[in-house]
Amino acid sequence: MNYIKGEDRVLYFKISNSWVPVGCLTDNTLDETSEFLDTTTRDNEGWSTSRPINQSYTISFSGLQLNTTVAGGNFNIASLDRLRQFKRNRQMLEWKFQGTVYPIVDYGKCYISDLSDPNVVGELISFSGSAIGYGKPLTANLGTVVLNNGNPDVIVNSGNVNEIIRTNEI
């Protein structure tokens, strides 16, 4: 069994048609919840029953702050300064959780709902935040096998036994 480390599932936001990671992430989480409607049946023998109705999700993240908006900063990532602009402008963002080893990519749209800017003396400045999902989150595989004989357990390669040809962008 192969276990995947958390650093392989990185949160990205789509900014100016480019996917940029949230810089110096220390944690990111996708939480899904369902609301339930209580139901009654004649054959439940006194046990509670319910059915899911509305569903929602939130994304939480935290990391170390970097300059991503002012001269001299790293414009290829998103940190508190850039995320704060999106929140204050109430801008809808596209997001995805993607890695290089774990083959599942979750993605969708969201609004940033909370940002925190703690400044602890003697420590690196950090930030945390959360986003509320807009609509249904989607899931896809990180790549599709291009050379295949139709059997999902057999991959046809180009002659190099160490090479698998895959697409890599959602």
C-alpha positions in Angstrom: 0.0 0.0 0.0 1.4 3.4 -1.0 0.7 6.3 1.3 0.8 9.8 0.0 2.1 12.7 2.1 0.0 15.9 2.5 2.4 18.1 0.7 1.4 16.3 -2.5 -2.1 17.7 -2.4 -1.6 21.5 -2.9 -4.4 24.1 -3.1 -4.3 26.2 -6.3 -6.3 29.2 -7.4 -6.8 30.2 -11.0 -5.5 33.8 -11.3 -5.3 35.5 -14.7 -5.9 32.2 -16.5 -2.9 30.5 -14.7 -3.1 28.0 -11.8 -1.0 29.4 -8.9 -0.4 27.5 -5.7 -1.1 29.0 -2.3 2.5 29.7 -1.3 4.2 28.0 1.7 1.2 26.0 2.6 1.4 24.2 6.0 -2.2 22.8 5.8 -5.1 22.6 3.4 -8.4 20.8 3.8 -11.6 20.2 1.8 -14.6 19.6 4.1 -17.9 18.5 2.7 -21.2 18.5 4.7 -24.8 17.5 4.1 -28.0 18.8 5.7 -30.5 16.1 6.5 -34.3 16.1 6.5 -35.9 13.8 9.1 -38.2 11.3 7.6 -40.7 8.8 9.0 -41.4 5.3 7.8 -43.7 2.6 9.1 -41.0 0.0 9.1 -38.2 1.8 11.0 -39.2 0.2 14.3 -38.7 3.4 16.2 -35.4 4.3 14.8 -34.7 7.8 13.3 -34.4 8.1 9.6 -33.3 10.9 7.4 -32.4 11.8 3.9 -29.7 14.2 2.6 -30.9 17.4 1.0 -28.5 20.4 0.6 -24.8 19.8 0.5 -22.0 22.3 0.9 -18.2 22.4 1.2 -15.5 24.6 2.6 -11.8 24.8 2.0 -9.5 25.8 4.8 -5.8 26.6 4.4 -2.8 28.0 6.3 0.7 28.9 5.5 3.6 31.2 5.9 3.3 34.7 4.5 5.2 35.8 1.4 5.2 39.0 -0.7 3.1 38.1 -3.8 1.9 41.6 -4.9 4.7 44.2 -4.4 7.9 44.7 -6.4 10.4 42.1 -5.4 7.8 39.5 -4.6 7.0 36.1 -6.0 4.1 36.6 -8.4 3.8 32.9 -9.3 2.1 32.0 -6.0 -0.8 33.4 -3.8 -0.2 34.4 -0.2 -2.2 36.5 2.2 -1.7 39.8 0.4 -3.1 38.5 -2.9 -5.9 36.4 -1.3 -6.9 39.5 0.8 -7.6 41.4 -2.4 -9.8 38.6 -3.7 -11.8 38.5 -0.5 -12.3 42.2 -0.2 -13.4 42.4 -3.9 -15.8 39.5 -3.3 -14.2 37.8 -6.3 -15.3 34.3 -7.3 -12.2 32.0 -7.7 -11.6 28.7 -9.4 -9.7 26.3 -7.1 -8.2 22.8 -7.3 -6.4 20.4 -5.0 -3.7 18.7 -7.1 -0.5 16.9 -6.6 2.0 15.0 -8.7 1.7 11.5 -7.1 -1.9 11.3 -5.9 -3.9 10.9 -9.1 -7.2 12.5 -7.9 -7.9 16.2 -8.5 -10.7 18.0 -6.8 -11.8 21.3 -8.2 -14.6 23.9 -8.4 -15.4 27.5 -7.6 -15.5 29.4 -4.3 -15.4 32.7 -2.5 -12.9 33.4 0.2 -14.8 33.9 3.4 -12.2 34.3 6.2 -8.6 35.3 6.5 -6.5 35.6 9.6 -3.2 37.4 10.0 -1.5 36.4 13.3 1.8 37.9 14.1 3.5 36.0 16.9 6.6 37.6 18.3 9.7 35.5 17.5 8.0 33.3 14.9 7.6 33.5 11.1 4.4 35.4 10.1 1.7 33.1 9.0 -1.8 33.3 7.7 -4.9 31.1 7.5 -8.2 31.3 5.7 -11.2 29.5 4.5 -13.4 29.6 1.4 -17.0 28.6 0.8 -17.7 26.5 -2.2 -20.0 27.7 -5.0 -21.9 24.8 -6.5 -20.8 21.2 -6.6 -17.2 20.3 -6.3 -15.9 18.1 -9.1 -13.3 15.3 -9.2 -11.1 14.1 -12.0 -8.1 11.9 -12.5 -4.7 13.5 -12.8 -4.1 12.5 -16.4 -5.5 10.0 -18.8 -3.5 7.1 -20.1 -2.9 7.9 -23.8 -1.5 4.6 -24.9 -3.7 1.8 -23.8 -5.1 -1.4 -25.3 -8.6 -1.0 -23.6 -7.8 -3.0 -20.5 -7.4 -0.6 -17.6 -4.8 -2.9 -16.0 -2.5 -2.9 -19.1 -0.6 0.2 -20.3 1.0 0.1 -23.7 4.3 2.1 -23.7 6.5 3.5 -26.4 9.2 0.9 -26.0 10.7 2.4 -22.8 9.4 0.2 -20.0 9.9 3.0 -17.5 7.7 5.5 -19.4 4.0 6.0 -19.2 2.5 8.7 -21.4 -0.2 10.7 -19.6 -1.8 14.0 -20.0 -1.4 16.2 -16.9 -3.7 19.2 -16.9 -7.3 19.4 -15.8 
